[in-house]
């Protein structure tokens, strides 16, 4: 599973968008830990997903807030 979001670090990219990868487990479950870069602007970012060559609608959203 490829998860893509402008909130993610640019360690990996897919189609020019920062991406992380997660293995799909039983019952179509997946998870991945991502550390959002400290200089990422606060806001709401979409997380899109691809698996097996197909794209999904927005998989999730993440809210980035300023550090306290």
mmCIF file of the N, C-alpha and C atoms, coordinates in Angstrom:
data_MODEL
# 
_entry.id   MODEL 
# 
loop_
_atom_site.group_PDB 
_atom_site.id 
_atom_site.type_symbol 
_atom_site.label_atom_id 
_atom_site.label_alt_id 
_atom_site.label_comp_id 
_atom_site.label_asym_id 
_atom_site.label_entity_id 
_atom_site.label_seq_id 
_atom_site.pdbx_PDB_ins_code 
_atom_site.Cartn_x 
_atom_site.Cartn_y 
_atom_site.Cartn_z 
_atom_site.occupancy 
_atom_site.B_iso_or_equiv 
_atom_site.pdbx_formal_charge 
_atom_site.auth_seq_id 
_atom_site.auth_comp_id 
_atom_site.auth_asym_id 
_atom_site.auth_atom_id 
_atom_site.pdbx_PDB_model_num 
ATOM 1   N N  . UNK A 1 1  ? 0.859   -1.149 0.000  1.00 0.00 ? 1  UNK A N  1 
ATOM 2   C CA . UNK A 1 1  ? 0.000   0.000  0.000  1.00 0.00 ? 1  UNK A CA 1 
ATOM 3   C C  . UNK A 1 1  ? 0.913   1.221  0.000  1.00 0.00 ? 1  UNK A C  1 
ATOM 4   N N  . UNK A 1 2  ? 0.618   2.147  -0.872 1.00 0.00 ? 2  UNK A N  1 
ATOM 5   C CA . UNK A 1 2  ? 1.340   3.417  -0.919 1.00 0.00 ? 2  UNK A CA 1 
ATOM 6   C C  . UNK A 1 2  ? 0.395   4.503  -0.424 1.00 0.00 ? 2  UNK A C  1 
ATOM 7   N N  . UNK A 1 3  ? 0.832   5.220  0.593  1.00 0.00 ? 3  UNK A N  1 
ATOM 8   C CA . UNK A 1 3  ? 0.060   6.334  1.142  1.00 0.00 ? 3  UNK A CA 1 
ATOM 9   C C  . UNK A 1 3  ? 0.798   7.620  0.788  1.00 0.00 ? 3  UNK A C  1 
ATOM 10  N N  . UNK A 1 4  ? 0.071   8.586  0.253  1.00 0.00 ? 4  UNK A N  1 
ATOM 11  C CA . UNK A 1 4  ? 0.690   9.822  -0.218 1.00 0.00 ? 4  UNK A CA 1 
ATOM 12  C C  . UNK A 1 4  ? 0.035   11.035 0.438  1.00 0.00 ? 4  UNK A C  1 
ATOM 13  N N  . UNK A 1 5  ? 0.874   11.972 0.869  1.00 0.00 ? 5  UNK A N  1 
ATOM 14  C CA . UNK A 1 5  ? 0.352   13.204 1.460  1.00 0.00 ? 5  UNK A CA 1 
ATOM 15  C C  . UNK A 1 5  ? 1.435   14.263 1.472  1.00 0.00 ? 5  UNK A C  1 
ATOM 16  N N  . UNK A 1 6  ? 1.028   15.502 1.249  1.00 0.00 ? 6  UNK A N  1 
ATOM 17  C CA . UNK A 1 6  ? 1.976   16.611 1.355  1.00 0.00 ? 6  UNK A CA 1 
ATOM 18  C C  . UNK A 1 6  ? 2.400   16.848 2.800  1.00 0.00 ? 6  UNK A C  1 
ATOM 19  N N  . UNK A 1 7  ? 1.748   16.196 3.757  1.00 0.00 ? 7  UNK A N  1 
ATOM 20  C CA . UNK A 1 7  ? 2.152   16.318 5.161  1.00 0.00 ? 7  UNK A CA 1 
ATOM 21  C C  . UNK A 1 7  ? 3.383   15.470 5.461  1.00 0.00 ? 7  UNK A C  1 
ATOM 22  N N  . UNK A 1 8  ? 3.614   14.428 4.667  1.00 0.00 ? 8  UNK A N  1 
ATOM 23  C CA . UNK A 1 8  ? 4.697   13.480 4.940  1.00 0.00 ? 8  UNK A CA 1 
ATOM 24  C C  . UNK A 1 8  ? 6.062   14.062 4.590  1.00 0.00 ? 8  UNK A C  1 
ATOM 25  N N  . UNK A 1 9  ? 7.123   13.503 5.171  1.00 0.00 ? 9  UNK A N  1 
ATOM 26  C CA . UNK A 1 9  ? 8.477   13.911 4.758  1.00 0.00 ? 9  UNK A CA 1 
ATOM 27  C C  . UNK A 1 9  ? 8.752   13.419 3.335  1.00 0.00 ? 9  UNK A C  1 
ATOM 28  N N  . UNK A 1 10 ? 9.683   14.025 2.663  1.00 0.00 ? 10 UNK A N  1 
ATOM 29  C CA . UNK A 1 10 ? 10.002  13.653 1.279  1.00 0.00 ? 10 UNK A CA 1 
ATOM 30  C C  . UNK A 1 10 ? 11.059  12.552 1.203  1.00 0.00 ? 10 UNK A C  1 
ATOM 31  N N  . UNK A 1 11 ? 11.069  11.643 2.162  1.00 0.00 ? 11 UNK A N  1 
ATOM 32  C CA . UNK A 1 11 ? 12.006  10.522 2.138  1.00 0.00 ? 11 UNK A CA 1 
ATOM 33  C C  . UNK A 1 11 ? 11.774  9.668  0.896  1.00 0.00 ? 11 UNK A C  1 
ATOM 34  N N  . UNK A 1 12 ? 10.507  9.428  0.560  1.00 0.00 ? 12 UNK A N  1 
ATOM 35  C CA . UNK A 1 12 ? 10.106  8.700  -0.644 1.00 0.00 ? 12 UNK A CA 1 
ATOM 36  C C  . UNK A 1 12 ? 9.024   9.524  -1.329 1.00 0.00 ? 12 UNK A C  1 
ATOM 37  N N  . UNK A 1 13 ? 8.904   9.328  -2.624 1.00 0.00 ? 13 UNK A N  1 
ATOM 38  C CA . UNK A 1 13 ? 7.862   10.027 -3.370 1.00 0.00 ? 13 UNK A CA 1 
ATOM 39  C C  . UNK A 1 13 ? 7.160   9.068  -4.320 1.00 0.00 ? 13 UNK A C  1 
ATOM 40  N N  . UNK A 1 14 ? 5.909   9.380  -4.620 1.00 0.00 ? 14 UNK A N  1 
ATOM 41  C CA . UNK A 1 14 ? 5.163   8.684  -5.657 1.00 0.00 ? 14 UNK A CA 1 
ATOM 42  C C  . UNK A 1 14 ? 4.495   9.754  -6.496 1.00 0.00 ? 14 UNK A C  1 
ATOM 43  N N  . UNK A 1 15 ? 4.798   9.783  -7.775 1.00 0.00 ? 15 UNK A N  1 
ATOM 44  C CA . UNK A 1 15 ? 4.257   10.792 -8.694 1.00 0.00 ? 15 UNK A CA 1 
ATOM 45  C C  . UNK A 1 15 ? 4.512   12.210 -8.181 1.00 0.00 ? 15 UNK A C  1 
ATOM 46  N N  . UNK A 1 16 ? 5.678   12.416 -7.567 1.00 0.00 ? 16 UNK A N  1 
ATOM 47  C CA . UNK A 1 16 ? 6.051   13.738 -7.093 1.00 0.00 ? 16 UNK A CA 1 
ATOM 48  C C  . UNK A 1 16 ? 5.456   14.146 -5.763 1.00 0.00 ? 16 UNK A C  1 
ATOM 49  N N  . UNK A 1 17 ? 4.741   13.226 -5.106 1.00 0.00 ? 17 UNK A N  1 
ATOM 50  C CA . UNK A 1 17 ? 4.104   13.516 -3.811 1.00 0.00 ? 17 UNK A CA 1 
ATOM 51  C C  . UNK A 1 17 ? 4.808   12.693 -2.737 1.00 0.00 ? 17 UNK A C  1 
ATOM 52  N N  . UNK A 1 18 ? 5.100   13.276 -1.563 1.00 0.00 ? 18 UNK A N  1 
ATOM 53  C CA . UNK A 1 18 ? 5.705   12.500 -0.497 1.00 0.00 ? 18 UNK A CA 1 
ATOM 54  C C  . UNK A 1 18 ? 4.871   11.247 -0.198 1.00 0.00 ? 18 UNK A C  1 
ATOM 55  N N  . UNK A 1 19 ? 5.550   10.114 0.001  1.00 0.00 ? 19 UNK A N  1 
ATOM 56  C CA . UNK A 1 19 ? 4.838   8.853  0.173  1.00 0.00 ? 19 UNK A CA 1 
ATOM 57  C C  . UNK A 1 19 ? 5.488   7.984  1.246  1.00 0.00 ? 19 UNK A C  1 
ATOM 58  N N  . UNK A 1 20 ? 4.674   7.145  1.851  1.00 0.00 ? 20 UNK A N  1 
ATOM 59  C CA . UNK A 1 20 ? 5.141   6.104  2.770  1.00 0.00 ? 20 UNK A CA 1 
ATOM 60  C C  . UNK A 1 20 ? 4.500   4.797  2.316  1.00 0.00 ? 20 UNK A C  1 
ATOM 61  N N  . UNK A 1 21 ? 5.066   3.699  2.748  1.00 0.00 ? 21 UNK A N  1 
ATOM 62  C CA . UNK A 1 21 ? 4.602   2.388  2.323  1.00 0.00 ? 21 UNK A CA 1 
ATOM 63  C C  . UNK A 1 21 ? 4.190   1.566  3.528  1.00 0.00 ? 21 UNK A C  1 
ATOM 64  N N  . UNK A 1 22 ? 3.139   0.778  3.363  1.00 0.00 ? 22 UNK A N  1 
ATOM 65  C CA . UNK A 1 22 ? 2.642   -0.077 4.438  1.00 0.00 ? 22 UNK A CA 1 
ATOM 66  C C  . UNK A 1 22 ? 2.283   -1.439 3.863  1.00 0.00 ? 22 UNK A C  1 
ATOM 67  N N  . UNK A 1 23 ? 2.625   -2.491 4.579  1.00 0.00 ? 23 UNK A N  1 
ATOM 68  C CA . UNK A 1 23 ? 2.231   -3.841 4.172  1.00 0.00 ? 23 UNK A CA 1 
ATOM 69  C C  . UNK A 1 23 ? 0.773   -4.064 4.563  1.00 0.00 ? 23 UNK A C  1 
ATOM 70  N N  . UNK A 1 24 ? 0.017   -4.664 3.672  1.00 0.00 ? 24 UNK A N  1 
ATOM 71  C CA . UNK A 1 24 ? -1.381  -4.979 3.946  1.00 0.00 ? 24 UNK A CA 1 
ATOM 72  C C  . UNK A 1 24 ? -1.419  -6.350 4.621  1.00 0.00 ? 24 UNK A C  1 
ATOM 73  N N  . UNK A 1 25 ? -2.084  -6.407 5.770  1.00 0.00 ? 25 UNK A N  1 
ATOM 74  C CA . UNK A 1 25 ? -2.175  -7.643 6.555  1.00 0.00 ? 25 UNK A CA 1 
ATOM 75  C C  . UNK A 1 25 ? -3.564  -8.265 6.373  1.00 0.00 ? 25 UNK A C  1 
ATOM 76  N N  . UNK A 1 26 ? -3.837  -9.262 7.161  1.00 0.00 ? 26 UNK A N  1 
ATOM 77  C CA . UNK A 1 26 ? -5.130  -9.945 7.121  1.00 0.00 ? 26 UNK A CA 1 
ATOM 78  C C  . UNK A 1 26 ? -6.268  -8.942 7.291  1.00 0.00 ? 26 UNK A C  1 
ATOM 79  N N  . UNK A 1 27 ? -7.400  -9.260 6.689  1.00 0.00 ? 27 UNK A N  1 
ATOM 80  C CA . UNK A 1 27 ? -8.604  -8.425 6.765  1.00 0.00 ? 27 UNK A CA 1 
ATOM 81  C C  . UNK A 1 27 ? -8.364  -7.022 6.207  1.00 0.00 ? 27 UNK A C  1 
ATOM 82  N N  . UNK A 1 28 ? -7.425  -6.900 5.266  1.00 0.00 ? 28 UNK A N  1 
ATOM 83  C CA . UNK A 1 28 ? -7.122  -5.620 4.603  1.00 0.00 ? 28 UNK A CA 1 
ATOM 84  C C  . UNK A 1 28 ? -6.706  -4.529 5.583  1.00 0.00 ? 28 UNK A C  1 
ATOM 85  N N  . UNK A 1 29 ? -6.011  -4.914 6.627  1.00 0.00 ? 29 UNK A N  1 
ATOM 86  C CA . UNK A 1 29 ? -5.538  -3.927 7.611  1.00 0.00 ? 29 UNK A CA 1 
ATOM 87  C C  . UNK A 1 29 ? -4.109  -3.503 7.283  1.00 0.00 ? 29 UNK A C  1 
ATOM 88  N N  . UNK A 1 30 ? -3.823  -2.251 7.540  1.00 0.00 ? 30 UNK A N  1 
ATOM 89  C CA . UNK A 1 30 ? -2.468  -1.740 7.351  1.00 0.00 ? 30 UNK A CA 1 
ATOM 90  C C  . UNK A 1 30 ? -2.240  -0.598 8.324  1.00 0.00 ? 30 UNK A C  1 
ATOM 91  N N  . UNK A 1 31 ? -0.987  -0.351 8.636  1.00 0.00 ? 31 UNK A N  1 
ATOM 92  C CA . UNK A 1 31 ? -0.625  0.794  9.473  1.00 0.00 ? 31 UNK A CA 1 
ATOM 93  C C  . UNK A 1 31 ? 0.829   1.145  9.199  1.00 0.00 ? 31 UNK A C  1 
ATOM 94  N N  . UNK A 1 32 ? 1.156   2.383  9.475  1.00 0.00 ? 32 UNK A N  1 
ATOM 95  C CA . UNK A 1 32 ? 2.520   2.852  9.313  1.00 0.00 ? 32 UNK A CA 1 
ATOM 96  C C  . UNK A 1 32 ? 2.702   4.066  10.220 1.00 0.00 ? 32 UNK A C  1 
ATOM 97  N N  . UNK A 1 33 ? 3.872   4.187  10.794 1.00 0.00 ? 33 UNK A N  1 
ATOM 98  C CA . UNK A 1 33 ? 4.191   5.341  11.643 1.00 0.00 ? 33 UNK A CA 1 
ATOM 99  C C  . UNK A 1 33 ? 4.941   6.351  10.782 1.00 0.00 ? 33 UNK A C  1 
ATOM 100 N N  . UNK A 1 34 ? 4.482   7.597  10.826 1.00 0.00 ? 34 UNK A N  1 
ATOM 101 C CA . UNK A 1 34 ? 5.102   8.668  10.051 1.00 0.00 ? 34 UNK A CA 1 
ATOM 102 C C  . UNK A 1 34 ? 5.398   9.833  10.985 1.00 0.00 ? 34 UNK A C  1 
ATOM 103 N N  . UNK A 1 35 ? 6.591   10.345 10.911 1.00 0.00 ? 35 UNK A N  1 
ATOM 104 C CA . UNK A 1 35 ? 6.949   11.540 11.685 1.00 0.00 ? 35 UNK A CA 1 
ATOM 105 C C  . UNK A 1 35 ? 6.828   12.740 10.745 1.00 0.00 ? 35 UNK A C  1 
ATOM 106 N N  . UNK A 1 36 ? 5.922   13.623 11.076 1.00 0.00 ? 36 UNK A N  1 
ATOM 107 C CA . UNK A 1 36 ? 5.690   14.821 10.263 1.00 0.00 ? 36 UNK A CA 1 
ATOM 108 C C  . UNK A 1 36 ? 6.852   15.790 10.503 1.00 0.00 ? 36 UNK A C  1 
ATOM 109 N N  . UNK A 1 37 ? 7.447   16.312 9.441  1.00 0.00 ? 37 UNK A N  1 
ATOM 110 C CA . UNK A 1 37 ? 8.567   17.239 9.617  1.00 0.00 ? 37 UNK A CA 1 
ATOM 111 C C  . UNK A 1 37 ? 8.156   18.456 10.458 1.00 0.00 ? 37 UNK A C  1 
ATOM 112 N N  . UNK A 1 38 ? 9.036   18.916 11.329 1.00 0.00 ? 38 UNK A N  1 
ATOM 113 C CA . UNK A 1 38 ? 8.696   20.036 12.216 1.00 0.00 ? 38 UNK A CA 1 
ATOM 114 C C  . UNK A 1 38 ? 8.440   21.348 11.484 1.00 0.00 ? 38 UNK A C  1 
ATOM 115 N N  . UNK A 1 39 ? 8.908   21.474 10.244 1.00 0.00 ? 39 UNK A N  1 
ATOM 116 C CA . UNK A 1 39 ? 8.690   22.718 9.510  1.00 0.00 ? 39 UNK A CA 1 
ATOM 117 C C  . UNK A 1 39 ? 7.445   22.669 8.624  1.00 0.00 ? 39 UNK A C  1 
ATOM 118 N N  . UNK A 1 40 ? 6.650   21.598 8.735  1.00 0.00 ? 40 UNK A N  1 
ATOM 119 C CA . UNK A 1 40 ? 5.432   21.482 7.925  1.00 0.00 ? 40 UNK A CA 1 
ATOM 120 C C  . UNK A 1 40 ? 4.423   22.524 8.408  1.00 0.00 ? 40 UNK A C  1 
ATOM 121 N N  . UNK A 1 41 ? 3.824   23.251 7.478  1.00 0.00 ? 41 UNK A N  1 
ATOM 122 C CA . UNK A 1 41 ? 2.848   24.283 7.830  1.00 0.00 ? 41 UNK A CA 1 
ATOM 123 C C  . UNK A 1 41 ? 1.624   23.660 8.501  1.00 0.00 ? 41 UNK A C  1 
ATOM 124 N N  . UNK A 1 42 ? 1.108   24.308 9.547  1.00 0.00 ? 42 UNK A N  1 
ATOM 125 C CA . UNK A 1 42 ? -0.135  23.823 10.159 1.00 0.00 ? 42 UNK A CA 1 
ATOM 126 C C  . UNK A 1 42 ? -1.267  23.816 9.133  1.00 0.00 ? 42 UNK A C  1 
ATOM 127 N N  . UNK A 1 43 ? -2.156  22.858 9.265  1.00 0.00 ? 43 UNK A N  1 
ATOM 128 C CA . UNK A 1 43 ? -3.297  22.761 8.360  1.00 0.00 ? 43 UNK A CA 1 
ATOM 129 C C  . UNK A 1 43 ? -3.798  21.335 8.280  1.00 0.00 ? 43 UNK A C  1 
ATOM 130 N N  . UNK A 1 44 ? -4.786  21.123 7.439  1.00 0.00 ? 44 UNK A N  1 
ATOM 131 C CA . UNK A 1 44 ? -5.345  19.793 7.216  1.00 0.00 ? 44 UNK A CA 1 
ATOM 132 C C  . UNK A 1 44 ? -4.821  19.268 5.884  1.00 0.00 ? 44 UNK A C  1 
ATOM 133 N N  . UNK A 1 45 ? -4.300  18.060 5.907  1.00 0.00 ? 45 UNK A N  1 
ATOM 134 C CA . UNK A 1 45 ? -3.723  17.445 4.719  1.00 0.00 ? 45 UNK A CA 1 
ATOM 135 C C  . UNK A 1 45 ? -4.459  16.148 4.398  1.00 0.00 ? 45 UNK A C  1 
ATOM 136 N N  . UNK A 1 46 ? -4.733  15.917 3.106  1.00 0.00 ? 46 UNK A N  1 
ATOM 137 C CA . UNK A 1 46 ? -5.343  14.667 2.680  1.00 0.00 ? 46 UNK A CA 1 
ATOM 138 C C  . UNK A 1 46 ? -4.284  13.571 2.615  1.00 0.00 ? 46 UNK A C  1 
ATOM 139 N N  . UNK A 1 47 ? -4.695  12.349 2.880  1.00 0.00 ? 47 UNK A N  1 
ATOM 140 C CA . UNK A 1 47 ? -3.855  11.176 2.673  1.00 0.00 ? 47 UNK A CA 1 
ATOM 141 C C  . UNK A 1 47 ? -4.563  10.325 1.627  1.00 0.00 ? 47 UNK A C  1 
ATOM 142 N N  . UNK A 1 48 ? -3.914  10.126 0.496  1.00 0.00 ? 48 UNK A N  1 
ATOM 143 C CA . UNK A 1 48 ? -4.460  9.298  -0.573 1.00 0.00 ? 48 UNK A CA 1 
ATOM 144 C C  . UNK A 1 48 ? -3.725  7.962  -0.592 1.00 0.00 ? 48 UNK A C  1 
ATOM 145 N N  . UNK A 1 49 ? -4.345  6.948  -1.154 1.00 0.00 ? 49 UNK A N  1 
ATOM 146 C CA . UNK A 1 49 ? -3.768  5.608  -1.133 1.00 0.00 ? 49 UNK A CA 1 
ATOM 147 C C  . UNK A 1 49 ? -3.838  4.958  -2.506 1.00 0.00 ? 49 UNK A C  1 
ATOM 148 N N  . UNK A 1 50 ? -2.852  4.095  -2.762 1.00 0.00 ? 50 UNK A N  1 
ATOM 149 C CA . UNK A 1 50 ? -2.823  3.248  -3.961 1.00 0.00 ? 50 UNK A CA 1 
ATOM 150 C C  . UNK A 1 50 ? -2.415  1.850  -3.522 1.00 0.00 ? 50 UNK A C  1 
ATOM 151 N N  . UNK A 1 51 ? -3.039  0.871  -4.150 1.00 0.00 ? 51 UNK A N  1 
ATOM 152 C CA . UNK A 1 51 ? -2.668  -0.510 -3.863 1.00 0.00 ? 51 UNK A CA 1 
ATOM 153 C C  . UNK A 1 51 ? -2.991  -1.350 -5.091 1.00 0.00 ? 51 UNK A C  1 
ATOM 154 N N  . UNK A 1 52 ? -2.037  -2.147 -5.528 1.00 0.00 ? 52 UNK A N  1 
ATOM 155 C CA . UNK A 1 52 ? -2.274  -3.008 -6.671 1.00 0.00 ? 52 UNK A CA 1 
ATOM 156 C C  . UNK A 1 52 ? -2.559  -2.249 -7.952 1.00 0.00 ? 52 UNK A C  1 
ATOM 157 N N  . UNK A 1 53 ? -2.035  -1.036 -8.066 1.00 0.00 ? 53 UNK A N  1 
ATOM 158 C CA . UNK A 1 53 ? -2.220  -0.240 -9.269 1.00 0.00 ? 53 UNK A CA 1 
ATOM 159 C C  . UNK A 1 53 ? -3.484  0.604  -9.278 1.00 0.00 ? 53 UNK A C  1 
ATOM 160 N N  . UNK A 1 54 ? -4.352  0.424  -8.282 1.00 0.00 ? 54 UNK A N  1 
ATOM 161 C CA . UNK A 1 54 ? -5.582  1.209  -8.210 1.00 0.00 ? 54 UNK A CA 1 
ATOM 162 C C  . UNK A 1 54 ? -5.489  2.300  -7.183 1.00 0.00 ? 54 UNK A C  1 
ATOM 163 N N  . UNK A 1 55 ? -6.188  3.376  -7.422 1.00 0.00 ? 55 UNK A N  1 
ATOM 164 C CA . UNK A 1 55 ? -6.231  4.488  -6.469 1.00 0.00 ? 55 UNK A CA 1 
ATOM 165 C C  . UNK A 1 55 ? -7.532  4.450  -5.689 1.00 0.00 ? 55 UNK A C  1 
ATOM 166 N N  . UNK A 1 56 ? -7.479  4.932  -4.464 1.00 0.00 ? 56 UNK A N  1 
ATOM 167 C CA . UNK A 1 56 ? -8.657  5.053  -3.627 1.00 0.00 ? 56 UNK A CA 1 
ATOM 168 C C  . UNK A 1 56 ? -8.987  6.533  -3.479 1.00 0.00 ? 56 UNK A C  1 
ATOM 169 N N  . UNK A 1 57 ? -10.213 6.820  -3.144 1.00 0.00 ? 57 UNK A N  1 
ATOM 170 C CA . UNK A 1 57 ? -10.563 8.193  -2.790 1.00 0.00 ? 57 UNK A CA 1 
ATOM 171 C C  . UNK A 1 57 ? -9.733  8.562  -1.564 1.00 0.00 ? 57 UNK A C  1 
ATOM 172 N N  . UNK A 1 58 ? -9.849  9.779  -1.111 1.00 0.00 ? 58 UNK A N  1 
ATOM 173 C CA . UNK A 1 58 ? -9.088  10.185 0.064  1.00 0.00 ? 58 UNK A CA 1 
ATOM 174 C C  . UNK A 1 58 ? -9.253  9.153  1.164  1.00 0.00 ? 58 UNK A C  1 
ATOM 175 N N  . UNK A 1 59 ? -8.132  8.565  1.590  1.00 0.00 ? 59 UNK A N  1 
ATOM 176 C CA . UNK A 1 59 ? -8.157  7.521  2.609  1.00 0.00 ? 59 UNK A CA 1 
ATOM 177 C C  . UNK A 1 59 ? -8.381  8.119  3.991  1.00 0.00 ? 59 UNK A C  1 
ATOM 178 N N  . UNK A 1 60 ? -7.826  9.301  4.209  1.00 0.00 ? 60 UNK A N  1 
ATOM 179 C CA . UNK A 1 60 ? -7.927  9.937  5.525  1.00 0.00 ? 60 UNK A CA 1 
ATOM 180 C C  . UNK A 1 60 ? -7.461  11.378 5.409  1.00 0.00 ? 60 UNK A C  1 
ATOM 181 N N  . UNK A 1 61 ? -7.604  12.091 6.485  1.00 0.00 ? 61 UNK A N  1 
ATOM 182 C CA . UNK A 1 61 ? -7.050  13.438 6.601  1.00 0.00 ? 61 UNK A CA 1 
ATOM 183 C C  . UNK A 1 61 ? -6.265  13.499 7.899  1.00 0.00 ? 61 UNK A C  1 
ATOM 184 N N  . UNK A 1 62 ? -5.249  14.329 7.911  1.00 0.00 ? 62 UNK A N  1 
ATOM 185 C CA . UNK A 1 62 ? -4.462  14.531 9.123  1.00 0.00 ? 62 UNK A CA 1 
ATOM 186 C C  . UNK A 1 62 ? -4.366  16.025 9.373  1.00 0.00 ? 62 UNK A C  1 
ATOM 187 N N  . UNK A 1 63 ? -4.515  16.406 10.617 1.00 0.00 ? 63 UNK A N  1 
ATOM 188 C CA . UNK A 1 63 ? -4.383  17.814 10.997 1.00 0.00 ? 63 UNK A CA 1 
ATOM 189 C C  . UNK A 1 63 ? -3.002  18.017 11.590 1.00 0.00 ? 63 UNK A C  1 
ATOM 190 N N  . UNK A 1 64 ? -2.253  18.943 11.025 1.00 0.00 ? 64 UNK A N  1 
ATOM 191 C CA . UNK A 1 64 ? -0.939  19.309 11.542 1.00 0.00 ? 64 UNK A CA 1 
ATOM 192 C C  . UNK A 1 64 ? -1.110  20.603 12.314 1.00 0.00 ? 64 UNK A C  1 
ATOM 193 N N  . UNK A 1 65 ? -0.681  20.595 13.569 1.00 0.00 ? 65 UNK A N  1 
ATOM 194 C CA . UNK A 1 65 ? -0.781  21.792 14.400 1.00 0.00 ? 65 UNK A CA 1 
ATOM 195 C C  . UNK A 1 65 ? 0.613   22.287 14.732 1.00 0.00 ? 65 UNK A C  1 
ATOM 196 N N  . UNK A 1 66 ? 0.698   23.549 15.074 1.00 0.00 ? 66 UNK A N  1 
ATOM 197 C CA . UNK A 1 66 ? 1.990   24.138 15.428 1.00 0.00 ? 66 UNK A CA 1 
ATOM 198 C C  . UNK A 1 66 ? 2.465   23.545 16.746 1.00 0.00 ? 66 UNK A C  1 
ATOM 199 N N  . UNK A 1 67 ? 3.784   23.385 16.864 1.00 0.00 ? 67 UNK A N  1 
ATOM 200 C CA . UNK A 1 67 ? 4.372   22.861 18.097 1.00 0.00 ? 67 UNK A CA 1 
ATOM 201 C C  . UNK A 1 67 ? 4.111   23.834 19.244 1.00 0.00 ? 67 UNK A C  1 
ATOM 202 N N  . UNK A 1 68 ? 3.917   23.273 20.418 1.00 0.00 ? 68 UNK A N  1 
ATOM 203 C CA . UNK A 1 68 ? 3.634   24.095 21.601 1.00 0.00 ? 68 UNK A CA 1 
ATOM 204 C C  . UNK A 1 68 ? 4.895   24.771 22.092 1.00 0.00 ? 68 UNK A C  1 
# 
